[in-house]
Amino acid sequence: MASFRSSDPGAGKLSGRFHRSGPVAGSPFSQAQILHLMKTEFARARRYGFPVACMLIHVDRLEALVDLHGGALREAVRTELGKLVQDKTRGADHLGLASEDRYLIVMPHTDGIAGLRVAERLRKAFRNLEIQIGNNVLALGLSIGVASCEDQATLFFDTLLAQAEAALDDSVRRGGNRACLFGKDRMTGADELPDDGSGEG
């Protein structure tokens, strides 16, 4: 049996807006559904000339911990991540399953830097969660890869996915618990973001 608590006193206090991330509010779309939504948003962005971003999320060490503690841990993580996405993103953003242990968020009208800021907020909030398993308390991190389409140069939505995958791989390669933005010349880490004055980093 897995349960969550947060060391952040503001965690769990949702904004009160209705956010439909999946068939049930806060739950992720299936892989087929989220890919359909991404394809639709990508086509709309290219047609009307606005940016679209996506992020791939990997929960660090989750597979090994599920092997030790059982599948209930995976379900608990999925539920809590859905709540965080509900709290930290807009109603227009979509959360879905990229695979059993990876998640995809599609963010219309969002450029790469803005997407990286969202990713960093999610990473910090998830890091504050503590997972109670029996007498053990675990803290998990998120590795996140962000990519964006801000012009007509990207022709296919699966190219955007591949770029997010490359950024995610870079996050994992650097030790995990970090967010990276894909760039043609280099990856940008969230620690390189300029201060936006919000106090959230």
C-alpha positions in Angstrom: 0.0 0.0 0.0 1.4 3.4 -1.1 0.4 6.8 0.2 1.6 10.3 -0.5 2.2 13.4 1.5 4.0 16.6 0.6 6.6 18.7 2.4 5.2 21.7 0.5 2.5 23.4 2.6 0.8 24.6 -0.6 0.6 21.3 -2.3 -2.8 19.8 -3.0 -4.5 23.2 -2.9 -6.0 23.2 -6.4 -7.1 26.4 -8.1 -10.7 25.3 -8.3 -10.9 25.5 -12.0 -12.2 22.6 -14.0 -9.3 20.8 -15.8 -10.0 17.8 -17.9 -6.8 15.9 -18.5 -8.5 12.6 -19.3 -11.7 10.7 -19.2 -11.8 11.5 -15.5 -10.7 14.9 -14.4 -7.0 14.8 -13.6 -6.5 11.3 -15.0 -4.2 10.8 -18.1 -5.4 10.1 -21.6 -4.5 6.8 -23.1 -1.5 6.6 -25.5 -3.7 6.6 -28.6 -5.8 9.5 -27.3 -2.8 11.8 -26.3 -1.1 11.1 -29.7 -4.3 12.0 -31.5 -4.5 15.2 -29.5 -0.9 16.1 -30.1 -1.3 15.5 -33.9 -4.4 17.8 -33.9 -2.7 20.5 -31.9 0.4 20.3 -34.0 -1.6 20.7 -37.2 -3.5 23.6 -35.7 -0.3 25.3 -34.6 1.2 25.0 -38.1 -2.0 26.2 -39.8 -2.4 29.3 -37.6 1.2 30.1 -36.8 1.2 29.8 -33.0 3.8 27.8 -31.0 3.1 24.4 -29.5 5.3 22.5 -27.0 5.3 19.0 -25.5 7.1 17.3 -22.7 8.0 13.7 -22.0 8.1 12.8 -18.3 9.9 9.8 -16.8 9.7 9.0 -13.1 13.2 8.2 -11.9 13.8 4.7 -10.5 10.1 3.8 -10.8 10.5 0.5 -12.6 12.9 -0.8 -10.0 10.7 0.4 -7.1 7.6 -1.2 -8.6 9.6 -4.5 -8.8 10.2 -4.1 -5.1 6.9 -2.8 -3.9 4.3 -3.8 -6.4 2.1 -2.3 -9.0 0.1 -0.2 -6.5 3.0 2.1 -6.4 2.8 2.8 -10.2 -0.9 3.6 -9.8 -0.3 5.9 -6.9 2.4 7.8 -8.8 0.0 8.1 -11.8 -2.7 9.6 -9.6 -0.4 12.1 -7.9 1.2 13.2 -11.1 -2.2 13.8 -12.6 -3.1 16.0 -9.6 0.1 18.0 -10.0 -0.4 18.5 -13.7 -4.0 19.6 -12.9 -2.6 22.2 -10.5 0.5 23.4 -12.4 -0.8 23.6 -16.0 -3.7 25.2 -17.9 -7.0 23.8 -18.9 -5.9 23.8 -22.5 -2.9 21.4 -21.7 -3.3 17.7 -22.1 -1.7 14.8 -20.1 -1.5 11.3 -21.4 0.5 8.1 -21.3 3.4 7.8 -23.6 4.1 4.3 -22.3 3.5 2.4 -19.1 6.0 4.6 -17.1 6.3 7.7 -19.3 3.9 10.6 -19.7 3.3 13.1 -22.4 2.0 16.7 -22.0 0.8 18.7 -25.0 0.8 22.5 -24.5 -0.7 24.6 -27.2 0.3 28.3 -27.5 3.5 27.5 -25.6 7.1 28.1 -26.7 10.1 26.2 -25.6 11.2 28.5 -22.7 7.6 28.6 -21.3 7.4 24.8 -21.6 10.7 24.4 -19.7 9.4 26.7 -16.9 6.3 24.5 -16.6 8.5 21.4 -16.6 10.6 22.8 -13.8 7.5 23.7 -11.7 6.3 20.1 -12.1 9.7 18.7 -11.2 10.0 20.7 -8.0 6.5 20.0 -6.9 6.9 16.3 -7.5 10.2 16.2 -5.6 8.3 17.6 -2.5 6.1 14.5 -2.5 7.0 11.7 -0.1 5.8 8.2 -0.7 5.0 6.1 2.4 5.5 2.4 1.7 5.2 0.4 5.0 7.7 2.0 7.3 9.7 3.5 4.5 9.4 7.0 3.1 10.7 7.5 -0.5 11.2 10.7 -2.5 11.1 10.4 -6.3 12.3 12.7 -9.0 11.2 13.5 -12.5 13.3 13.6 -15.6 11.7 15.7 -18.2 12.4 16.5 -21.9 10.7 19.5 -23.6 10.5 20.4 -27.3 8.6 23.0 -29.2 7.5 24.0 -32.7 7.6 27.8 -33.1 7.9 28.1 -36.9 7.1 26.1 -40.1 10.4 24.3 -40.0 9.1 21.2 -38.2 6.9 19.3 -40.7 5.7 16.3 -38.6 4.5 16.0 -35.1 6.5 12.8 -34.5 9.7 15.0 -35.1 8.6 17.0 -32.1 8.2 13.8 -30.1 11.6 12.6 -31.1 13.1 16.0 -30.0 11.4 15.7 -26.6 12.7 12.1 -26.4 16.3 13.4 -27.0 15.9 16.1 -24.4 14.5 13.5 -21.9 17.5 11.2 -22.7 19.8 14.1 -21.9 18.0 14.7 -18.5 18.4 11.0 -17.6 22.0 10.9 -18.8 22.8 13.9 -16.5 21.6 12.0 -13.5 17.9 12.5 -13.6 15.6 14.8 -11.5 16.1 17.6 -14.1 14.3 19.2 -17.0 15.9 19.9 -20.4 14.8 21.7 -23.5 15.7 20.4 -26.9 17.9 22.7 -29.1 19.4 22.1 -32.5 22.9 23.0 -31.2 22.6 22.1 -27.5 20.2 21.1 -24.8 19.1 23.8 -22.3 18.7 22.9 -18.7 16.1 24.5 -16.4 19.0 25.8 -14.3 20.0 28.1 -17.3 16.6 29.8 -17.5 16.7 33.6 -16.9 14.7 34.9 -13.9 11.1 35.7 -15.0 10.3 37.6 -11.8 7.8 35.1 -10.6 9.9 33.8 -7.8 9.3 30.2 -9.0 12.4 29.9 -11.1 
